Amino acid sequence: MKPVGPRWPLLLFHVDTGGCGGCGMELQALRYAPYDMEGAGFGFVTSPRNADVLLITGALTRAMAPVLEAAWQAMPTPKGLIAVGSCALDGGMFPENYTVLGGLERRVSIDLKIPGCPPAPQDVLNGLCSLFGKQAVPPKEAETSAV
């Protein structure tokens, strides 16, 4: 049964606002086996104008703050905000300084927080599915063959 959301699938626009890139790599893993992000009702889009949700990874840098704001303003309403990873939430290993503003927790209202450094793809998928009150199906164990 498909989850009931604002539209099917729920479309995500990803912005990496600064950091090591680990969370972004884990998000990329969701597109391929053994995970079934699309089957669970989620897809990535290349424009915020087509997105239902803004998905943020990385600590917020001063350089990316205007980019993030522009993406948010370009999105149609209703819209949501998801923070993935420790850096997006509280700055993680990147303390506030002249170029890093830190995490989003103290700055804006976040609709879904997915902690971790980085969170595993299954944790991200579970978090996304929680928006619909569902649990993601765990990936099947890779079959091993005798050589």
MIDOSE-1310 file (N, C-alpha, C; in nm, 2 decimals, decimal comma, always signed):
residues 147
mkpv	+0,08/-0,12/+0,00/+0,00/+0,00/+0,00/+0,09/+0,12/+0,00; +0,06/+0,22/-0,08/+0,13/+0,34/-0,09/+0,10/+0,43/+0,02; +0,20/+0,50/+0,08/+0,17/+0,60/+0,19/+0,09/+0,71/+0,13; +0,00/+0,77/+0,22/-0,07/+0,89/+0,18/+0,00/+1,01/+0,21
gprw	+0,04/+1,09/+0,12/+0,12/+1,21/+0,14/+0,06/+1,32/+0,06; +0,13/+1,44/+0,06/+0,08/+1,55/-0,01/+0,07/+1,52/-0,16; +0,16/+1,44/-0,21/+0,15/+1,39/-0,35/+0,24/+1,26/-0,35; +0,22/+1,18/-0,45/+0,29/+1,06/-0,46/+0,38/+1,06/-0,58
plll	+0,51/+1,04/-0,57/+0,58/+1,03/-0,45/+0,61/+1,16/-0,38; +0,66/+1,16/-0,26/+0,70/+1,28/-0,19/+0,83/+1,32/-0,25; +0,84/+1,44/-0,30/+0,96/+1,48/-0,38/+1,05/+1,57/-0,29; +1,18/+1,53/-0,29/+1,28/+1,59/-0,20/+1,38/+1,67/-0,28
fhvd	+1,41/+1,79/-0,24/+1,52/+1,87/-0,30/+1,63/+1,87/-0,19; +1,75/+1,82/-0,23/+1,86/+1,80/-0,14/+1,96/+1,92/-0,15; +1,99/+1,98/-0,04/+2,10/+2,09/-0,04/+2,20/+2,05/+0,07; +2,32/+2,04/+0,02/+2,44/+2,01/+0,12/+2,49/+2,15/+0,15
tggc	+2,47/+2,20/+0,27/+2,51/+2,33/+0,31/+2,66/+2,34/+0,35; +2,73/+2,23/+0,36/+2,87/+2,23/+0,40/+2,90/+2,12/+0,49; +3,02/+2,06/+0,48/+3,05/+1,95/+0,56/+3,14/+1,85/+0,49; +3,14/+1,73/+0,54/+3,23/+1,63/+0,48/+3,18/+1,56/+0,36
ggcg	+3,05/+1,56/+0,34/+2,99/+1,49/+0,22/+2,94/+1,35/+0,26; +2,96/+1,30/+0,38/+2,92/+1,17/+0,42/+2,77/+1,15/+0,41; +2,69/+1,24/+0,45/+2,55/+1,23/+0,45/+2,50/+1,22/+0,31; +2,56/+1,30/+0,22/+2,52/+1,30/+0,08/+2,55/+1,17/+0,01
melq	+2,66/+1,11/+0,05/+2,69/+0,97/+0,00/+2,59/+0,87/+0,04; +2,55/+0,88/+0,17/+2,44/+0,79/+0,22/+2,31/+0,81/+0,15; +2,28/+0,93/+0,12/+2,15/+0,96/+0,04/+2,16/+0,90/-0,10; +2,27/+0,91/-0,16/+2,29/+0,85/-0,29/+2,27/+0,70/-0,29
alry	+2,31/+0,64/-0,18/+2,29/+0,49/-0,17/+2,14/+0,45/-0,17; +2,05/+0,54/-0,13/+1,91/+0,51/-0,13/+1,85/+0,49/-0,26; +1,92/+0,54/-0,37/+1,87/+0,53/-0,50/+1,89/+0,39/-0,56; +1,97/+0,31/-0,50/+2,02/+0,18/-0,55/+1,98/+0,07/-0,46
apyd	+1,99/-0,06/-0,51/+1,97/-0,18/-0,43/+2,07/-0,18/-0,32; +2,03/-0,23/-0,20/+1,91/-0,30/-0,17/+1,80/-0,21/-0,12; +1,81/-0,08/-0,13/+1,71/+0,01/-0,08/+1,61/+0,04/-0,18; +1,49/+0,07/-0,15/+1,39/+0,10/-0,24/+1,32/+0,23/-0,21
mega	+1,39/+0,34/-0,22/+1,34/+0,47/-0,18/+1,22/+0,51/-0,27; +1,22/+0,48/-0,40/+1,11/+0,52/-0,48/+0,99/+0,43/-0,45; +1,01/+0,30/-0,42/+0,90/+0,21/-0,39/+0,84/+0,25/-0,25; +0,92/+0,31/-0,17/+0,87/+0,36/-0,04/+0,79/+0,49/-0,05
gfgf	+0,80/+0,56/-0,17/+0,72/+0,68/-0,19/+0,80/+0,81/-0,19; +0,93/+0,80/-0,22/+1,01/+0,92/-0,22/+1,10/+0,93/-0,34; +1,12/+1,05/-0,39/+1,21/+1,07/-0,50/+1,28/+1,21/-0,49; +1,40/+1,22/-0,55/+1,47/+1,34/-0,55/+1,44/+1,42/-0,68
vtsp	+1,43/+1,55/-0,67/+1,41/+1,64/-0,78/+1,53/+1,73/-0,79; +1,55/+1,79/-0,91/+1,66/+1,88/-0,94/+1,63/+2,03/-0,92; +1,51/+2,06/-0,89/+1,47/+2,20/-0,87/+1,38/+2,21/-0,75; +1,40/+2,31/-0,67/+1,31/+2,33/-0,55/+1,17/+2,36/-0,59
rnad	+1,15/+2,41/-0,71/+1,01/+2,45/-0,76/+0,93/+2,32/-0,77; +0,99/+2,21/-0,78/+0,91/+2,08/-0,79/+0,91/+2,00/-0,66; +0,97/+2,05/-0,56/+0,98/+1,98/-0,43/+0,87/+2,00/-0,33; +0,85/+1,89/-0,26/+0,76/+1,90/-0,14/+0,83/+1,93/-0,01
vlli	+0,96/+1,88/-0,01/+1,04/+1,89/+0,11/+1,18/+1,93/+0,07; +1,24/+2,02/+0,16/+1,38/+2,06/+0,15/+1,46/+1,97/+0,24; +1,55/+1,89/+0,19/+1,63/+1,80/+0,27/+1,77/+1,86/+0,28; +1,82/+1,88/+0,40/+1,94/+1,95/+0,43/+2,04/+1,85/+0,49
tgal	+2,17/+1,86/+0,44/+2,28/+1,79/+0,50/+2,39/+1,89/+0,52; +2,48/+1,87/+0,61/+2,59/+1,95/+0,63/+2,56/+2,07/+0,73; +2,67/+2,12/+0,79/+2,66/+2,24/+0,87/+2,63/+2,36/+0,78; +2,55/+2,45/+0,83/+2,52/+2,57/+0,75/+2,64/+2,67/+0,75
tram	+2,68/+2,69/+0,63/+2,79/+2,79/+0,61/+2,73/+2,93/+0,57; +2,81/+3,03/+0,60/+2,76/+3,17/+0,56/+2,74/+3,17/+0,41; +2,83/+3,11/+0,33/+2,82/+3,11/+0,18/+2,69/+3,04/+0,13; +2,65/+2,94/+0,20/+2,53/+2,86/+0,16/+2,40/+2,91/+0,22
apvl	+2,40/+3,00/+0,32/+2,28/+3,05/+0,38/+2,19/+3,11/+0,28; +2,24/+3,20/+0,19/+2,15/+3,26/+0,09/+2,09/+3,16/-0,01; +2,17/+3,06/-0,04/+2,13/+2,96/-0,14/+2,02/+2,87/-0,08; +2,03/+2,84/+0,05/+1,93/+2,77/+0,12/+1,80/+2,85/+0,13
eaaw	+1,81/+2,97/+0,16/+1,69/+3,06/+0,17/+1,62/+3,07/+0,03; +1,70/+3,08/-0,08/+1,65/+3,09/-0,21/+1,57/+2,96/-0,25; +1,63/+2,85/-0,21/+1,57/+2,72/-0,24/+1,43/+2,71/-0,16; +1,43/+2,75/-0,04/+1,31/+2,75/+0,04/+1,20/+2,84/-0,02
qamp	+1,24/+2,96/-0,06/+1,14/+3,05/-0,11/+1,09/+3,00/-0,25; +1,17/+2,93/-0,32/+1,12/+2,88/-0,45/+1,03/+2,76/-0,44; +1,02/+2,70/-0,33/+0,93/+2,58/-0,31/+0,79/+2,62/-0,30; +0,70/+2,54/-0,36/+0,55/+2,56/-0,35/+0,51/+2,53/-0,20
tpkg	+0,40/+2,58/-0,16/+0,35/+2,55/-0,03/+0,23/+2,45/-0,05; +0,21/+2,36/+0,04/+0,28/+2,34/+0,17/+0,42/+2,28/+0,14; +0,51/+2,30/+0,23/+0,65/+2,25/+0,22/+0,70/+2,21/+0,36; +0,80/+2,13/+0,35/+0,86/+2,08/+0,48/+1,01/+2,09/+0,48
liav	+1,07/+2,07/+0,59/+1,22/+2,08/+0,61/+1,27/+1,96/+0,69; +1,36/+1,89/+0,63/+1,42/+1,77/+0,69/+1,57/+1,80/+0,71; +1,62/+1,77/+0,83/+1,77/+1,78/+0,86/+1,82/+1,64/+0,87; +1,92/+1,61/+0,79/+1,98/+1,48/+0,80/+2,13/+1,49/+0,84
gsca	+2,16/+1,42/+0,95/+2,30/+1,42/+1,00/+2,32/+1,52/+1,11; +2,42/+1,49/+1,19/+2,46/+1,57/+1,31/+2,49/+1,72/+1,26; +2,56/+1,73/+1,15/+2,60/+1,86/+1,11/+2,48/+1,95/+1,08; +2,38/+1,90/+1,01/+2,26/+1,97/+0,98/+2,18/+2,01/+1,10
ldgg	+2,19/+1,92/+1,20/+2,11/+1,95/+1,32/+2,18/+2,05/+1,41; +2,31/+2,02/+1,45/+2,37/+2,11/+1,55/+2,51/+2,16/+1,51; +2,55/+2,13/+1,39/+2,68/+2,17/+1,34/+2,78/+2,06/+1,35; +2,75/+1,95/+1,42/+2,84/+1,84/+1,43/+2,98/+1,87/+1,47
mfpe	+3,07/+1,83/+1,39/+3,21/+1,85/+1,42/+3,26/+1,99/+1,37; +3,17/+2,07/+1,31/+3,20/+2,20/+1,26/+3,15/+2,31/+1,36; +3,23/+2,36/+1,45/+3,18/+2,47/+1,54/+3,16/+2,60/+1,47; +3,07/+2,68/+1,53/+3,04/+2,81/+1,47/+3,17/+2,89/+1,47
nytv	+3,19/+2,96/+1,36/+3,31/+3,05/+1,35/+3,28/+3,15/+1,24; +3,38/+3,22/+1,19/+3,36/+3,33/+1,09/+3,29/+3,28/+0,96; +3,30/+3,15/+0,93/+3,24/+3,10/+0,81/+3,13/+3,00/+0,83; +3,12/+2,94/+0,94/+3,02/+2,83/+0,97/+2,92/+2,89/+1,07
lggl	+2,79/+2,87/+1,04/+2,68/+2,92/+1,13/+2,64/+2,81/+1,22; +2,67/+2,68/+1,19/+2,64/+2,57/+1,27/+2,52/+2,50/+1,21; +2,44/+2,43/+1,30/+2,32/+2,35/+1,26/+2,20/+2,44/+1,25; +2,09/+2,37/+1,21/+1,96/+2,44/+1,18/+1,87/+2,44/+1,31
errv	+1,90/+2,35/+1,40/+1,81/+2,34/+1,52/+1,78/+2,47/+1,59; +1,87/+2,55/+1,61/+1,85/+2,68/+1,68/+1,80/+2,79/+1,59; +1,79/+2,76/+1,46/+1,76/+2,87/+1,37/+1,62/+2,86/+1,31; +1,57/+2,74/+1,28/+1,44/+2,72/+1,21/+1,37/+2,60/+1,27
sidl	+1,24/+2,59/+1,23/+1,16/+2,48/+1,27/+1,19/+2,37/+1,17; +1,22/+2,25/+1,23/+1,26/+2,13/+1,14/+1,14/+2,03/+1,16; +1,09/+1,99/+1,05/+0,98/+1,89/+1,05/+1,02/+1,75/+1,08; +1,14/+1,71/+1,04/+1,20/+1,58/+1,06/+1,35/+1,59/+1,09
kipg	+1,39/+1,53/+1,20/+1,53/+1,53/+1,23/+1,58/+1,38/+1,22; +1,69/+1,36/+1,14/+1,75/+1,23/+1,13/+1,89/+1,24/+1,17; +1,92/+1,20/+1,30/+2,06/+1,21/+1,35/+2,15/+1,11/+1,30; +2,28/+1,13/+1,32/+2,38/+1,04/+1,28/+2,50/+1,11/+1,22
cppa	+2,61/+1,04/+1,21/+2,73/+1,10/+1,15/+2,81/+0,99/+1,07; +2,77/+0,97/+0,95/+2,64/+1,00/+0,89/+2,54/+0,89/+0,93; +2,41/+0,92/+0,91/+2,31/+0,82/+0,94/+2,32/+0,72/+0,82; +2,29/+0,59/+0,85/+2,29/+0,49/+0,75/+2,17/+0,51/+0,66
pqdv	+2,18/+0,46/+0,53/+2,07/+0,48/+0,44/+1,94/+0,42/+0,50; +1,95/+0,31/+0,57/+1,82/+0,25/+0,62/+1,76/+0,34/+0,73; +1,85/+0,41/+0,81/+1,80/+0,51/+0,91/+1,73/+0,63/+0,84; +1,79/+0,67/+0,73/+1,73/+0,78/+0,66/+1,59/+0,74/+0,60
lngl	+1,59/+0,62/+0,54/+1,46/+0,57/+0,48/+1,36/+0,55/+0,59; +1,40/+0,50/+0,71/+1,31/+0,48/+0,82/+1,25/+0,62/+0,86; +1,34/+0,72/+0,87/+1,30/+0,85/+0,91/+1,19/+0,91/+0,81; +1,22/+0,89/+0,68/+1,13/+0,94/+0,58/+1,00/+0,87/+0,59
cslf	+1,00/+0,74/+0,61/+0,88/+0,66/+0,62/+0,80/+0,70/+0,74; +0,86/+0,75/+0,85/+0,79/+0,79/+0,97/+0,70/+0,91/+0,94; +0,73/+0,98/+0,83/+0,64/+1,09/+0,80/+0,50/+1,04/+0,77; +0,49/+0,92/+0,73/+0,36/+0,86/+0,69/+0,32/+0,76/+0,80
gkqa	+0,39/+0,75/+0,91/+0,35/+0,66/+1,01/+0,38/+0,51/+0,97; +0,48/+0,49/+0,89/+0,51/+0,36/+0,84/+0,66/+0,33/+0,87; +0,70/+0,20/+0,86/+0,83/+0,16/+0,88/+0,88/+0,11/+0,75; +1,00/+0,15/+0,71/+1,06/+0,10/+0,59/+1,09/-0,05/+0,60
vppk	+1,08/-0,12/+0,49/+1,12/-0,26/+0,48/+1,27/-0,27/+0,48; +1,33/-0,35/+0,57/+1,47/-0,36/+0,57/+1,52/-0,43/+0,44; +1,64/-0,39/+0,39/+1,69/-0,45/+0,27/+1,72/-0,60/+0,30; +1,70/-0,68/+0,19/+1,73/-0,82/+0,21/+1,88/-0,84/+0,22
eaet	+1,92/-0,94/+0,30/+2,06/-0,98/+0,31/+2,11/-1,02/+0,18; +2,23/-0,98/+0,14/+2,29/-1,03/+0,02/+2,31/-1,18/+0,03; +2,27/-1,24/-0,08/+2,29/-1,39/-0,09/+2,44/-1,42/-0,12; +2,49/-1,51/-0,04/+2,63/-1,56/-0,07/+2,63/-1,69/-0,14
sav	+2,72/-1,70/-0,23/+2,73/-1,83/-0,31/+2,86/-1,89/-0,28; +2,86/-2,02/-0,28/+2,98/-2,10/-0,27/+3,06/-2,09/-0,39; +3,19/-2,07/-0,38/+3,28/-2,05/-0,49/+3,34/-2,18/-0,52
